[in-house]
Amino acid sequence: MTLTADTRTGFTTRLFIDGAWTDAAATFEDLNPATGEVLARVADASAEDVDRAVRAARAALEGVWGETPGVARGHLLNKLADLVERDAQELARLEALDIGKPAGQPAMLDVPNTIATFRHFAGWADKIQGATIPTAGYLGMAKTHSYTVREPVGVIGAIIPWNTPLMIAAWKLGPALAAGNTVVVKPAEDAPLSILHLGKLVEEAGFPAGVVNIVPGLGGGAGAALVAHPDVDKISFTGSPEVGRLIQKAAADTFKRVTLELGGKSPQIVAEDADVEAAINGIAMGLFFNQGEVCAAGTRVLVHRSHYDTVVEALAQAADAQVLGDPFAESTTMGALVNADQRRRVLDYIEAGKASGARLVAGGEHDGPGFFVRPTIFADVDNSSKIAQEEIFGPVGAVIPFDTLDEAIAIANDTPYGLAATIWTRDVSNAHTLAAKIRAGAVWVNGWAAIDPALPWGGMKSSGIGRELGWSGILANTEEKVVTIVL
């Protein structure tokens, strides 16, 4: 069924604290990126509201949720997955409205991944085990029995980005809830609507009050209060390195654990033996999906010189072929950037690319109304330039030639980031050689963004600290306790 913007009922815009929906003293405007008009007025959580949410989470952790066995937690996560599946169309529509992306994209990726994530971690909830460890005994005088258990970290503050909010919320909630933690979620102010609807589903699924709390608000208010709160045990944040640094510094004051996923400047490497047609299609997806507002966007395109002109020309054609417009129009292939500031940021980077001497071969201009920017391709880019080194978070690609695989590896690693990389090759030896030498948390071969809830996710260098998803997600949401009994 085709998703449309004009079928919406009322948006959920209130705070969800201790199992109840309440108003805040203030609100903020949530804009429609495709039109620039106000989409909704959303509750702006205060520090007092955040404190209520944290106290509710602590009470649930020390009360009913702390006594809930893993099999029951898994049942609730499966019920939540069922409800997300039931409301898939509504959730995809909310994401398209709130973020500006074509409605087919969240229907294809974000919502199915959310469902799969909750189901994956529902399966882990009753399988979190410790180990029995033999030792030499106690002071040489008595035997001992030593074992470990994995216990929940505690109250977790989950700070969600605006580019893929529903999916990332599931990445944080799934393992946290499976492991027995309670969570206070702070959605991004630019895209809170799908997460607030998820709160309704959490309530309908029957999670006890206080297990999941949702406090929309501004980063400097609700977000800062959540990070600083002394009774929050961990912050899980996805966003920019600049904010990540502030969170890590603030978390140090109360020795909070942190998981930080902080973006990237991911290379896509087209080897001499690559299937060039497949590579071009995959590169275009890695550049233009979600308007390039993707942490793992493959924005540095490294091409063997033998294919360089072909790839540059094809990417320019792919950029020119994108249809920008209403996220709900069937003809639209690219939506708007999330807000006016992001549009200005992307346009500034485009001007910096021109000033650096790179060759503009497609795009490069604003397209309105709304916060649209034409997809842009630069060729002959110097890897030391701003457009090759800094995360733009928009549909801007930098194409760079190379002659040898060693040169490609050097260029790929010459960046502050290390989140992901894509290799296009038909030589299995080249694939493994490049994958081993590229410093990135995820390396994909012959396909961009091969993500799955079973696979750990996270970066190196300025791309962050820690991992989400898979068994690594369980480890990141538990503490290991050792128990020794002197026999």
C-alpha positions in Angstrom: 0.0 0.0 0.0 1.3 3.4 -0.9 2.1 5.6 2.1 0.5 9.1 2.1 1.0 12.1 4.3 -2.7 13.2 4.5 -4.0 10.1 6.3 -2.4 11.0 9.7 -4.4 11.2 12.9 -3.0 13.0 15.9 0.7 12.7 16.8 1.8 11.5 20.2 3.8 14.4 21.6 3.8 14.1 25.4 6.3 12.7 27.9 6.1 9.0 28.7 7.2 8.6 32.3 6.5 5.7 34.8 3.9 4.2 32.4 1.9 7.4 32.0 1.7 10.1 29.3 2.1 13.6 30.8 2.6 17.2 29.6 5.7 19.3 30.0 5.8 22.9 31.1 7.2 23.9 27.7 7.1 22.6 24.1 9.3 22.9 21.0 8.4 22.9 17.3 9.1 19.9 15.2 9.3 20.9 11.5 8.4 19.1 8.3 11.7 19.1 6.3 9.9 18.9 3.0 8.0 22.1 3.6 9.6 23.9 6.5 6.2 24.1 8.2 5.5 23.1 11.8 4.6 19.4 11.9 3.9 19.2 15.7 4.6 20.9 19.0 6.3 18.3 21.2 6.8 18.3 25.0 10.1 19.7 26.0 11.3 17.7 29.1 12.9 19.7 31.9 15.6 18.6 34.2 12.8 17.8 36.7 11.0 15.7 34.2 14.2 13.8 33.5 14.7 13.2 37.2 11.2 11.8 37.4 12.0 9.4 34.5 15.2 8.3 36.1 13.6 7.7 39.5 10.9 5.7 37.8 13.5 3.6 36.0 15.4 3.0 39.2 12.2 1.9 41.0 11.3 -0.5 38.3 14.9 -1.9 38.2 14.8 -2.5 41.9 11.2 -3.7 41.9 9.1 -5.6 39.4 11.5 -5.5 36.5 14.4 -6.7 38.6 12.4 -9.8 39.5 11.2 -10.5 35.9 12.9 -13.6 34.5 14.6 -13.6 31.1 12.0 -15.7 29.5 9.3 -13.1 30.4 11.5 -10.3 29.2 11.9 -12.1 25.9 8.1 -12.6 25.7 7.6 -8.8 26.1 10.2 -8.0 23.4 8.5 -10.4 21.0 5.1 -8.8 21.7 6.7 -5.4 21.0 8.1 -6.7 17.7 4.6 -7.9 16.8 3.1 -4.5 17.5 5.8 -2.7 15.5 5.0 -5.1 12.6 1.3 -4.3 13.0 1.9 -0.5 12.9 4.7 -0.7 10.3 2.9 1.5 7.8 2.2 4.2 10.5 5.8 4.1 11.7 7.2 4.4 8.2 5.0 7.3 7.5 6.0 9.1 10.7 9.7 8.6 9.8 9.1 10.0 6.3 7.2 13.0 7.7 9.7 13.8 10.4 13.0 13.2 8.6 12.0 14.0 5.0 13.2 10.7 3.6 11.2 8.9 0.9 8.5 6.9 2.6 9.7 3.7 0.9 13.0 3.8 2.6 11.9 3.3 6.2 9.3 0.8 5.0 12.2 -1.1 3.4 14.9 -0.8 6.0 14.2 1.0 9.3 10.9 -0.6 10.3 11.9 -4.2 9.3 15.3 -3.8 11.0 13.5 -2.6 14.2 11.3 -5.7 14.2 14.2 -8.0 13.6 16.2 -6.3 16.4 13.5 -6.8 19.0 13.1 -10.4 18.0 16.8 -11.1 18.0 17.2 -9.8 21.5 14.0 -11.5 22.7 15.9 -14.7 21.9 18.9 -13.6 24.0 16.9 -12.6 27.1 16.9 -16.1 28.7 20.4 -17.1 27.5 22.6 -14.6 29.3 25.0 -16.9 31.2 28.1 -16.7 33.3 30.9 -19.3 33.7 32.3 -21.6 36.3 36.1 -20.9 36.8 38.4 -23.4 38.5 41.1 -21.9 40.8 43.9 -23.1 43.0 41.8 -22.7 46.1 41.8 -20.4 49.1 45.2 -19.7 50.6 46.2 -23.3 49.9 43.9 -24.4 52.7 40.5 -24.9 51.2 38.8 -25.6 48.0 36.7 -23.0 46.3 33.8 -22.9 43.9 34.0 -19.7 41.7 31.5 -18.6 39.1 30.5 -15.5 37.3 27.1 -14.0 36.6 26.1 -11.2 34.2 23.9 -8.6 35.8 22.2 -5.5 34.2 24.3 -2.3 34.2 21.2 -0.5 35.7 19.5 2.6 34.4 20.6 3.4 30.9 20.1 6.8 29.2 19.6 6.3 25.5 20.2 9.4 23.3 18.8 8.9 19.8 19.9 10.6 16.5 17.5 12.1 14.0 18.5 10.3 10.9 17.2 6.8 11.7 15.5 7.3 15.0 13.3 4.2 15.2 15.9 1.7 14.2 18.6 3.2 16.5 16.2 3.3 19.4 15.6 -0.5 18.8 19.4 -1.0 18.7 19.6 0.5 22.2 16.4 -0.8 23.7 16.6 -4.4 22.5 19.8 -5.5 24.2 19.3 -3.2 27.2 15.8 -4.7 28.0 16.9 -8.2 27.2 19.7 -7.9 29.8 17.3 -6.6 32.4 18.1 -2.9 32.4 15.6 0.0 32.5 15.9 2.8 30.0 15.3 6.5 29.7 15.1 7.5 26.0 15.8 11.0 24.8 14.7 11.3 21.1 16.3 13.9 18.8 14.3 17.1 18.8 14.2 17.1 15.0 12.6 13.6 14.8 10.8 12.4 17.9 7.5 11.2 16.5 8.3 7.6 15.6 9.9 7.0 19.0 6.9 8.5 20.8 4.6 6.2 18.9 7.0 3.3 19.9 6.2 4.4 23.5 2.6 3.7 22.9 3.5 0.2 21.7 5.7 -0.4 24.8 2.7 0.5 26.9 0.4 -1.8 24.9 2.9 -4.6 25.0 2.6 -4.6 28.8 6.1 -3.6 29.9 5.9 -2.6 33.6 5.7 1.1 34.4 9.1 2.7 34.5 11.0 0.1 32.4 10.9 2.4 29.4 10.6 6.2 29.7 10.7 8.7 26.9 11.6 12.3 27.5 11.7 14.4 24.3 13.4 17.7 24.6 16.4 19.8 23.5 19.9 18.5 23.8 21.1 21.2 26.1 18.2 20.6 28.4 16.8 17.1 28.6 19.9 15.5 27.0 22.4 17.3 29.4 20.2 16.5 32.4 20.2 12.8 31.5 24.0 12.7 31.0 24.6 14.5 34.3 22.1 12.6 36.4 23.9 10.7 39.2 21.5 7.8 39.2 22.0 7.0 35.5 24.5 4.1 35.2 25.3 4.3 31.4 24.8 6.6 28.5 24.3 5.1 25.0 24.6 7.9 22.4 24.6 8.0 18.6 25.5 11.3 17.1 28.4 13.7 16.3 31.9 13.4 17.7 31.6 17.0 19.1 28.6 16.0 21.3 30.2 12.6 22.0 33.3 14.3 23.5 31.0 16.4 25.7 29.1 13.3 26.9 32.3 11.4 27.6 33.7 14.2 29.7 30.4 14.7 31.6 30.0 11.0 32.2 33.4 10.9 33.8 32.1 12.9 36.7 29.9 10.1 37.9 31.9 7.2 36.3 29.1 6.3 33.9 29.7 3.7 31.3 29.4 5.0 27.8 28.7 3.6 24.3 29.3 6.2 21.7 28.7 5.8 17.9 29.9 9.0 16.4 29.6 8.9 12.7 32.1 8.3 9.9 33.7 9.2 6.6 33.5 5.8 5.1 35.5 4.8 2.0 34.1 2.7 -0.9 37.0 1.1 -2.7 36.6 0.0 -6.4 39.4 -2.4 -7.1 40.8 -3.0 -10.6 39.0 -6.4 -10.8 35.6 -5.1 -9.5 32.3 -5.6 -11.2 32.1 -2.0 -12.1 28.3 -1.9 -12.9 27.5 -3.4 -9.5 29.9 -1.1 -7.8 28.3 2.0 -9.4 24.9 0.9 -8.2 26.1 0.2 -4.7 28.1 3.4 -4.5 25.1 5.4 -5.5 23.1 3.8 -2.8 25.8 4.5 -0.2 25.9 8.1 -1.2 22.3 9.0 -1.7 20.3 6.8 0.7 18.5 8.9 3.3 19.8 12.0 1.6 23.3 10.9 2.7 22.3 11.5 6.3 23.8 8.1 7.3 26.6 7.6 9.7 28.1 4.9 7.5 27.5 6.8 4.2 30.2 5.8 1.7 31.1 9.3 0.8 34.8 8.8 -0.1 34.8 6.9 -3.4 38.3 5.5 -4.1 38.5 4.2 -7.7 41.3 2.3 -9.5 42.5 4.6 -12.2 41.5 2.1 -14.9 37.8 2.7 -14.0 38.0 6.2 -12.8 36.4 8.1 -15.7 33.7 5.5 -16.0 32.7 5.7 -12.4 32.9 9.5 -12.2 30.6 9.8 -15.2 28.2 7.2 -14.0 27.9 8.8 -10.5 27.3 12.2 -12.1 24.5 10.7 -14.1 23.1 8.9 -11.0 23.1 12.2 -9.1 21.4 14.1 -11.9 18.7 11.4 -12.1 17.6 11.7 -8.5 14.1 13.1 -8.2 13.8 15.4 -5.1 10.4 16.2 -3.7 7.5 15.1 -1.5 8.5 12.0 0.5 5.1 10.4 -0.3 5.2 10.9 -4.1 6.0 7.7 -5.9 8.4 9.5 -8.2 10.5 10.9 -5.4 13.9 9.2 -4.9 15.5 11.7 -2.5 14.0 13.7 0.2 14.9 16.8 2.1 17.6 17.4 4.7 16.3 17.4 8.2 16.4 21.2 8.9 17.7 24.5 7.7 20.9 24.3 9.6 21.8 21.0 8.1 21.0 22.3 4.6 23.3 25.3 5.3 26.0 23.0 6.6 25.9 20.8 3.4 25.9 23.9 1.1 28.9 25.3 3.0 30.8 22.0 2.4 29.9 22.2 -1.2 31.4 25.7 -1.4 34.5 24.4 0.4 34.8 21.6 -2.2 34.7 24.1 -5.0 37.3 26.3 -3.3 39.6 23.3 -2.8 40.0 22.8 -6.5 38.0 19.7 -6.7 36.0 19.3 -9.9 32.2 19.6 -9.5 30.6 17.2 -11.9 27.0 17.1 -10.6 24.7 19.0 -8.2 26.0 21.6 -5.9 22.9 23.8 -5.3 19.9 24.3 -3.1 16.6 23.0 -4.3 13.4 24.2 -2.6 11.0 24.8 -1.0 11.9 22.8 2.1 15.4 21.8 3.1 16.5 20.2 -0.2 20.0 20.0 -1.7 20.8 18.5 -5.0 23.0 15.4 -4.8 26.5 16.4 -5.5 29.6 14.7 -6.9 33.2 16.0 -6.8 36.0 14.4 -8.8 39.7 14.8 -8.5 39.4 15.3 -4.7 42.5 15.7 -2.6 42.1 13.4 0.4 43.4 16.1 2.7 40.6 18.5 1.8 37.6 19.2 4.1 35.2 17.4 1.9 37.3 14.2 2.1 38.1 14.5 5.8 35.0 15.8 7.6 31.6 14.2 7.9 29.2 16.2 5.8 26.0 14.2 6.5 24.5 15.0 3.2 24.4 13.7 -0.4 28.0 14.8 -1.3 30.5 12.3 -2.8 34.2 12.8 -3.2 35.8 10.6 -5.9 39.6 9.9 -5.6 41.7 7.8 -7.9 44.4 5.3 -6.9 46.9 3.1 -8.7 47.7 0.3 -6.2 45.9 -1.4 -3.4 48.5 -0.2 -0.9 47.7 3.4 -2.0 44.0 2.7 -1.6 44.5 1.4 1.9 46.6 4.4 2.9 43.9 6.8 1.6 41.1 4.8 3.2 42.8 5.0 6.6 43.9 8.6 6.3 40.8 10.0 8.2 39.9 10.6 11.8 37.0 8.2 11.4 36.7 4.5 11.3 33.1 3.3 11.3 32.7 1.4 8.0 34.2 0.7 4.6 33.0 -1.0 1.4 35.2 -3.0 -0.9 34.2 -3.8 -4.5 36.3 -6.7 -5.8 35.9 -10.1 -7.4 39.2 -11.4 -5.9 38.7 -13.1 -2.6 42.3 -12.5 -1.7 42.0 -8.8 -2.3 38.8 -8.8 -0.2 40.5 -10.3 2.8 43.7 -8.3 2.4 41.9 -5.0 2.3 39.5 -6.0 5.1 42.4 -6.8 7.4 44.2 -3.6 6.8 41.4 -1.0 6.8 40.7 0.5 10.2 37.0 0.3 10.5 34.4 -1.3 12.8 32.6 -2.9 9.8 33.9 -3.8 6.3 31.4 -4.9 3.6 32.5 -6.6 0.4 30.4 -6.2 -2.7 27.5 -4.5 -0.9 26.9 -1.4 1.1 25.4 -1.4 4.6 25.1 -5.2 5.1 23.8 -4.7 8.7 22.0 -7.2 10.8 20.9 -7.3 14.5 23.2 -10.3 15.0 26.3 -8.4 13.9 28.2 -6.0 16.3 28.1 -2.4 15.3 30.5 0.4 16.3 33.6 2.2 15.2 37.2 3.0 15.8 39.0 6.3 16.2 36.7 9.3 16.2 33.8 7.0 15.2 33.2 6.0 18.8 33.6 3.7 21.7 32.0 0.3 22.3 29.6 -1.9 20.3 25.9 -2.4 19.9 24.0 -5.4 18.6 24.7 -9.1 18.6 26.3 -10.7 21.7 28.5 -7.6 21.9 25.3 -5.7 22.7 24.5 -8.0 25.6 28.0 -7.6 26.9 27.8 -3.8 26.7 24.6 -3.9 28.8 25.7 -6.2 31.5 28.3 -6.2 34.3 30.2 -9.3 35.2 30.1 -10.3 38.8 32.3 -13.1 40.3 31.2 -15.2 43.3 33.6 -17.4 45.2 32.5 -19.8 47.9 35.2 -21.2 50.2 34.2 -24.9 50.6 
